[in-house]
Amino acid sequence: MFVPLLVVRNALRHKLRTTLTVVGIVVAITAFGLLRTIVDAWYAGANASSSARLVTRSSVSLVFSLPLTYAQKIRQIDGVQAVSWMNWFGGVYITERNFFPQFAVDPATFLDLYPEFVLAPDERKAFLTDRQGAVVGRKLADQYGWKVGDTIPLRGTIYPGTWTFNLSGIYDGIDKSTDQSQMFFHWDLLNERVKKIYPRRADQTGIFVVRLKDPQRAAEVSSAIDATFKNSLAETLSETEKAFQLSFVAMTETILLAIQAVSFVVIVIIMAVMANTMAMTARERGAEYATLKALGFSNAFVAGLIFAESMAIAIAGGVIGIALTFPLAAAFADAMGSLFPIFFVSEETVLMQVAAAVIVGLVAAWLPAWRTSRLRIIDGLRAIG
Amino acid sequence: MTIPFSYVVRNLATRKLTTALTAGGMALVVYVFATVLMLAAGLKQTLVSTGQDDNIVVIRRASQSEVQSGVDRTQAAIVESRPEIATGDDGQKLVSKEPDVLISLPKRDSGKPSNVIIRGVTPVGITLRPQVRIVEGRMFRPGMSEIIAGRAIASGFQGAGVGETIRFASRDWIVVGVFDAGRTGFDSEVWGDAEQMLQAFRRLAFSSVIFRLADPSRYDAVKADLESDPRLTLEAKRETQFYAEQSEALAKFISYLGTTISVIFSIGAIIGAMITMYASVASRTAEIGTLRALGFSRGAILAAFLIEALLLGFVGGVVGLLAASAMQAVSISTVNFQTFAELAFSFTLTPAIVVNSLLFALLMGFVGGFLPAARAARMKIVDALRAA
C-alpha cells in the first residue's frame, strides 16, 4: 500500500506541472486517435465492400465507358448470378462545395445487388416506377434537409445541362459501415438525354457490377469476363469490389502516408514533453532518491518509482484522451459533412492509443530512471535542486 | 535597466537536456507546419506556372477539366477562325486542338495503377508551351504510334521510359523521348500526335482548343464573344487561371488539414515550454529575489523570462525550418481530386513560409512563457529571498 501511495504523492507534488503534462498527453492521444480515424475513413469504402461482387470497367481507365450489350454476355458467364451497371454522374448541387457522389443505376438490379441500402417498401416502389425518381442516403438527406417528395436540381459537369430529380426515398445503411451519403437515380433517364445530345455516347455505361454465385470463384470469373472481351474495341478489367475501392485509395496514398507519418510525430512531440517533465522531476529529487538508496532500497526500486510515476501520468492522460476522442470524432464528422461519409473510432484505434500512452510513459521514464539508478549516493545527497 | 541577454542564454545553456527536449518538441511542430505549407505552395506553383498568360484554353461549358470536356470539330473550327489568334513565324495560326484522355498505368515502385493524362498535340501545340523541351531521346513523329513522356511520368510509371512501350487503345506505343516542362503540370503528362490519338481512341471530338492571343489585352472581348456565340457551348479561360483553379481544392485541403494539425500539435509544444519555464522560474526563486533587491524592475524580470521563452521558440523554429528545407529535395506524386489525374510536385520553400514558421515558433514560445514570466515578475522580494 505504501508504494502506490508514494507514487501518487510524488506525481501530485507539482500539481501544475503534472496537470500540464497530462493535458499535453490528452491533446496528443486525442490528435493521434483522430488522425488514425481519418486514415480509417479513407479505407471505409474498401472495408464495406462485399466479397461476392465484382466490378468490371474499361481496361484503359475509368473515364472510358463500356457498351451496355456487355451485360447480356456477362450474365451468360458461368458463376455469374446477377449483373447491374452504373455511371458516375458528377453533378453539382447549387455550388461546387456541396460535393456528394451521384450514380445513375439500373434500379431493380441495383437494389437487388446491394442489400446494404435499405429502403421502405413504398419508397422502393415509388423509386422503381418514377423515371425521374432518385434515392439518397439518410446522412445526405439530413445534411441538406431533403424530404421525400422534394425536387433536387443538379448541374451536370460530364453530362451538360440542368437535371431535376424527384426524391422518391431515403435509404438507411444496414450497419454503420454503409455509406449513407450517396445519391442514385435511373440510368434510363441519363441514357435518354445522352441519346439526344451525344448519340455516340448512348447505351454506354461506366462500370458493371457482377454478383457471384460463389465468392470463392472471384478470380476465375473475373478472368473469364475479361477473356470474353479480349481484343474487342472495349477491353475490360474485372476485379473484386474491394480491389476496385482500394485502387482509389492507392491514388491518394501519398497524402495518406503523410497523415500516418504526422500521427506518429505528435506522439514523438509529447514524448519530448513528457521526458522533459520526468527529467526535471528526477533532477529535483536527486537528494531524496539518494536517501532512499542510503536507507537500503535497491537501484531497481528507485528506478521503478520513476517508471511508476511516469506511467501513472501517461495512463491518466491516455484514458482522458481516449474518452475525448469519441465526441471529437463525432463533431469532426459533422463538420466534414459528406467528405468522410463513414467516420467512427475503431477498436484498433483505441488499442493503438493505449499502446501510444504506455510507450510515452516508458520512454519518458527511461533516461531519468537509468540516471538515478546509476547515481552515487554521495553525489545525490550533495546535489541541490 | 534591463537584464543582460547573456544571462538569458546561459540559463538555457545550463540545463541542456531540458532545453533540447523543449526546443525539440517545438522544432517538430514547426517542421510539420512548414512542410505542409511547402506542399501546398509547391502544388500551387506547379500548376500556376503550367499556364502561359497569353494562352487561352477553350473547353465545354461547366466541364471542370480537359478530360471531362468535349469540343466537336465544328465548334473547334469556329474557335479556330477567330481573327484575334496570333500567327507564328511561318504564318501558321497559333492554335492547337487537343484530345485528352486518362489512362491507368501501374507505378514503378508499387505496381499500383494510377491515372495519367494522355494529350494529343500538334507541332503548334508544342510551340504554345515554350517551357517544354526534350531531355532524352527525340520528339514523336506525326502519324506514328510514338509518344513522349513527361519527366515525372517517365521516372514514376512502368513502361514510360525511353525505348519502352505502353499499351492502350489496342495499340503498342513506343516511348521515343522524355520531356522536361520545367516543373509544371505537363511533367505529369504523356504526349502523342493528336490525330493518332483521335483515331486510336475512336473519338470525334477534341477535349480542348488552346490558342495564343495576338493582343493579350483583347482577352475579355474574345471571352465574351466565344461564350455568347449561340453555335458554341464553350467557355474560355486564360491558361494560367485554368491551371491555377485546378490546384485549389487539393491545395486548400492540404493547408487546412496541415494548419489544423499544427495548431493541435502546438498545444503540446506550448505545454512543454510552460513546464520548462515554470521549472526555470521555480528553481531560480532566490536568484529572482536577488535581482529584484539589486534594483531590477518587475518589467525587467518579466522581459528576461519572456526572452528566454522566445529564444527557446526561436531555436525550435530554426531547427524545424532547417529540417523542413531539406524536404525541398523530395518530390511527391498523387492524384489531383479535380482532374482525377496524377500530378507530381515538390515541397517549395517560399519567404512567406519562412516568416510564418518563425512567427509561429515565437508565438509558441511567447504563449508558453508568458504565465511563468508573469509569476516571476509578481514575486515579492522578501518572499523570494526567503525561499532559498
Interface residues (C-beta under 8 A of the other chain):
Chain A: L16 R17 L20 T21 V23 G24 V27 A28 A31 L35 V60 S61 L62 V63 F64 G90 E96 R155 G156 T157 I158 P160 Y198 R200 N231 L233 E235 S247 A250 M251 T252 E253 T254 I255 A258 I259 V262 V265 V266 V268 I269 I270 A272 V273 A275 N276 T277 A279 M280 E284 L367 G385
Chain B: L17 T18 L21 T22 G24 G25 L28 V29 Y31 V32 L39 R60 R61 A62 S63 Q64 V67 Q68 G70 V101 L102 I103 S104 S110 K112 P113 S114 N115 F168 A169 S170 R202 L204 T233 I254 L257 I261 I264 F265 I267 G268 A269 I271 G272 M274 I275 T276 Y278 A279 S283 I332 S333 T334 V335 F340 E342
